Amino acid sequence: MEAISTLQSRVDELEEELDAMEDRKKWLKERQREGIVAAQDRGVTFGRPLLPLPDNYEEVKNLWLTRQISSRTGAKMLGVSQYTFLRWCKTR
């Protein structure tokens, strides 16, 4: 019977530790979010910097839009991946 009592008290201790760990995790997430918001308010940008558009981008884009070249050929002409070329055409 004492073994069950000892085991139950250990389970209770572990549950308390788990609750404390969960509270700490929530607190850290909240602090992290506050830091991100503060950094954004200061004008900090996150992520990888955007590649500058090559000088001949508009010309290559127009060739692609008029179906004179494929997106793969356009990407090769600009020296970027096909995915990047298509993303540029969609967003810029």
Stockholm file with secondary structure:
# STOCKHOLM 1.0

chainA/1-92         MEAISTLQSRVDELEEELDAMEDRKKWLKERQREGIVAAQDRGVTFGRPLLPLPDNYEEVKNLWLTRQISSRTGAKMLGVSQYTFLRWCKTR
#=GR chainA/1-92 SS CHHHHHHHHHHHHHHHHHHHHHHHHHHHHHHHHHHHHHHHHTTCCCSCCCCCCCTTHHHHHHHHHTTSSCHHHHHHHHTSCHHHHHHHHHHC
#=GC SS_cons        CHHHHHHHHHHHHHHHHHHHHHHHHHHHHHHHHHHHHHHHHTTCCCSCCCCCCCTTHHHHHHHHHTTSSCHHHHHHHHTSCHHHHHHHHHHC
//
